[in-house]
Amino acid sequence: MSVLGSVGWNLMPSRLGGVPTVGSTLELVRDELVTAGAGREGRLRSAIETVGERYDLVLIDCPPSLDQLTINALAASEVVVVVSEAKLLSAEGIAKLTRTVETVREHYAPTLRIAGVVINKHEDRTIGGREWFEQIASALPMIEPAVPKRAAIADALEAATGLDQWPSRRAEELVVIYDQHLATIEGVKP
């Protein structure tokens, strides 16, 4: 049994062909990656190394917090893509994340770096949206274009349908943006 399987993580097919996901229960994640004690920062990296060579890209989606799970994800990563909104609290969170990345680089992952920021739910027509976008862009590289705030995202999510299957022009526009982001992310060399 692989390390992934031994901690209750199983590769599962997703709706996207050739893109499996790893499912887990919160209790197993907490036990193995947060409360397990010595070596916990390297466990996710070790688990990914057992399957990573089979994939062109491994994405680790983290909640917007700087807890032990995020530390483990950063320690297992080579490149960080920050997804944020262009708002005051988001900019403050990015500053804290940047400091956390520096600490993780110092102690666990010397080659870890931030590839850039994807601005999500962007409201280009608001003064605050434009100003905070500029503030964030002055601090970190941006992965553009920004993802505009669109009801199609929530509608497709609630219908358990991918944006590429959602029947609207706005969804099609978002798919093009996400494809551009993926191409950018895939082109970032560790």
C-alpha positions as CSV (number, residue, x, y, z in Angstrom):
1,M,0.0,0.0,0.0
2,S,1.3,3.4,-0.9
3,V,1.9,6.1,1.7
4,L,-1.2,7.8,0.3
5,G,-3.2,4.7,0.9
6,S,-1.8,4.1,4.3
7,V,-3.0,7.5,5.6
8,G,-6.5,7.0,4.0
9,W,-5.9,9.0,0.8
10,N,-7.0,7.4,-2.4
11,L,-6.5,8.5,-5.9
12,M,-10.0,8.9,-7.5
13,P,-11.0,9.7,-11.0
14,S,-12.6,13.1,-11.5
15,R,-14.9,14.4,-14.2
16,L,-11.9,15.7,-16.0
17,G,-10.2,12.8,-17.9
18,G,-6.7,12.0,-16.7
19,V,-7.1,14.3,-13.7
20,P,-7.5,12.2,-10.6
21,T,-8.2,13.8,-7.2
22,V,-7.2,12.7,-3.8
23,G,-9.9,12.3,-1.2
24,S,-9.4,12.2,2.5
25,T,-11.3,12.5,5.7
26,L,-10.5,15.5,7.9
27,E,-9.7,13.3,10.8
28,L,-7.1,11.4,8.9
29,V,-5.5,14.6,7.6
30,R,-5.5,16.1,11.0
31,D,-4.0,12.9,12.6
32,E,-1.3,12.4,10.0
33,L,-0.3,16.0,9.1
34,V,-1.1,18.1,12.1
35,T,-1.1,16.2,15.4
36,A,1.3,13.4,14.5
37,G,4.4,15.1,15.9
38,A,7.9,14.9,14.6
39,G,8.3,14.8,10.9
40,R,4.8,15.9,10.1
41,E,6.0,18.8,7.9
42,G,7.5,16.2,5.5
43,R,4.7,13.7,5.4
44,L,2.7,15.2,2.6
45,R,5.9,15.7,0.5
46,S,6.7,12.1,1.0
47,A,3.3,11.0,0.0
48,I,3.3,13.1,-3.1
49,E,6.7,11.7,-4.1
50,T,5.3,8.2,-4.2
51,V,2.9,9.3,-7.1
52,G,4.2,12.6,-8.4
53,E,6.4,11.3,-11.2
54,R,3.2,10.0,-12.9
55,Y,1.8,13.5,-13.3
56,D,2.8,16.6,-15.1
57,L,1.4,18.8,-12.3
58,V,0.2,18.2,-8.7
59,L,-2.0,20.9,-7.3
60,I,-2.6,21.2,-3.6
61,D,-5.7,23.3,-2.7
62,C,-5.5,24.9,0.7
63,P,-8.0,26.8,2.8
64,P,-7.3,30.5,3.3
65,S,-5.5,30.0,6.6
66,L,-1.9,29.7,7.7
67,D,-2.3,26.6,9.9
68,Q,-0.3,23.5,10.0
69,L,-2.0,22.0,7.0
70,T,-0.9,25.0,4.9
71,I,2.7,24.7,6.3
72,N,2.7,21.0,5.2
73,A,1.4,21.9,1.8
74,L,4.0,24.6,1.4
75,A,6.8,22.2,2.6
76,A,5.6,19.7,-0.1
77,S,5.6,22.3,-2.9
78,E,8.0,23.8,-5.3
79,V,5.9,26.7,-6.5
80,V,3.0,28.6,-4.9
81,V,0.2,30.1,-6.8
82,V,-1.8,32.5,-4.6
83,V,-5.5,32.8,-5.3
84,S,-6.9,35.9,-3.7
85,E,-9.4,38.7,-4.1
86,A,-8.4,42.3,-4.6
87,K,-9.5,43.6,-1.2
88,L,-7.9,45.0,1.9
89,L,-8.1,41.9,4.1
90,S,-6.9,39.7,1.2
91,A,-3.9,41.9,0.7
92,E,-3.1,41.6,4.4
93,G,-3.4,37.8,4.1
94,I,-1.1,37.8,1.1
95,A,1.5,39.7,3.2
96,K,1.2,37.1,6.0
97,L,1.4,34.2,3.4
98,T,4.6,35.7,1.9
99,R,6.2,35.7,5.3
100,T,5.1,32.1,5.9
101,V,6.5,31.1,2.5
102,E,9.9,32.7,3.6
103,T,9.8,30.7,6.8
104,V,8.9,27.4,5.1
105,R,11.7,28.1,2.6
106,E,14.2,28.6,5.4
107,H,13.3,25.5,7.3
108,Y,11.8,22.9,4.9
109,A,11.8,23.8,1.2
110,P,14.8,25.9,0.1
111,T,13.6,26.2,-3.5
112,L,10.0,27.1,-2.7
113,R,8.9,30.3,-4.5
114,I,5.7,32.2,-5.3
115,A,4.9,32.1,-9.0
116,G,2.3,34.7,-8.8
117,V,-1.2,35.8,-7.7
118,V,-4.4,35.0,-9.4
119,I,-7.1,37.6,-8.5
120,N,-10.4,35.8,-8.2
121,K,-13.9,37.4,-8.1
122,H,-12.4,40.6,-9.4
123,E,-14.6,43.7,-9.6
124,D,-12.7,45.9,-12.1
125,R,-15.4,48.5,-12.1
126,T,-15.0,49.4,-8.4
127,I,-12.4,51.8,-7.1
128,G,-11.4,49.4,-4.4
129,G,-11.0,46.5,-6.8
130,R,-8.7,48.5,-9.1
131,E,-6.7,50.0,-6.2
132,W,-6.1,46.7,-4.3
133,F,-5.3,45.0,-7.6
134,E,-2.6,47.6,-8.2
135,Q,-1.3,47.3,-4.6
136,I,-1.1,43.5,-4.8
137,A,0.5,43.7,-8.3
138,S,3.2,46.0,-6.9
139,A,4.2,43.4,-4.3
140,L,4.0,40.2,-6.3
141,P,3.9,39.0,-9.9
142,M,0.4,38.6,-11.2
143,I,-1.0,35.7,-13.2
144,E,-3.3,37.5,-15.6
145,P,-6.0,38.1,-16.5
146,A,-7.9,38.5,-13.3
147,V,-11.0,36.2,-12.9
148,P,-14.0,38.4,-13.0
149,K,-16.8,38.0,-10.5
150,R,-19.4,36.0,-12.3
151,A,-22.7,34.2,-11.3
152,A,-21.8,31.4,-13.7
153,I,-19.2,30.1,-11.2
154,A,-21.8,29.7,-8.4
155,D,-24.5,28.5,-10.7
156,A,-22.2,25.7,-12.2
157,L,-21.0,24.8,-8.7
158,E,-24.5,24.5,-7.3
159,A,-25.5,22.4,-10.3
160,A,-22.4,20.2,-9.8
161,T,-21.3,20.9,-13.3
162,G,-18.0,22.1,-14.6
163,L,-17.8,25.5,-16.1
164,D,-16.9,23.9,-19.4
165,Q,-20.3,22.2,-19.4
166,W,-22.3,25.2,-18.2
167,P,-24.4,26.7,-21.0
168,S,-23.5,30.4,-20.9
169,R,-21.2,32.8,-22.7
170,R,-19.9,34.0,-19.3
171,A,-18.9,30.5,-18.4
172,E,-17.1,30.1,-21.8
173,E,-15.2,33.3,-21.1
174,L,-14.1,32.0,-17.7
175,V,-13.0,28.6,-19.2
176,V,-10.7,30.6,-21.5
177,I,-9.2,32.5,-18.6
178,Y,-8.7,29.3,-16.6
179,D,-7.0,27.7,-19.6
180,Q,-4.6,30.7,-19.8
181,H,-3.8,30.4,-16.1
182,L,-3.2,26.6,-16.4
183,A,-0.8,27.2,-19.3
184,T,1.0,29.8,-17.2
185,I,1.2,27.6,-14.2
186,E,2.4,24.6,-16.3
187,G,5.1,26.9,-17.8
188,V,6.5,27.9,-14.4
189,K,9.7,25.9,-13.9
190,P,10.7,25.0,-10.3
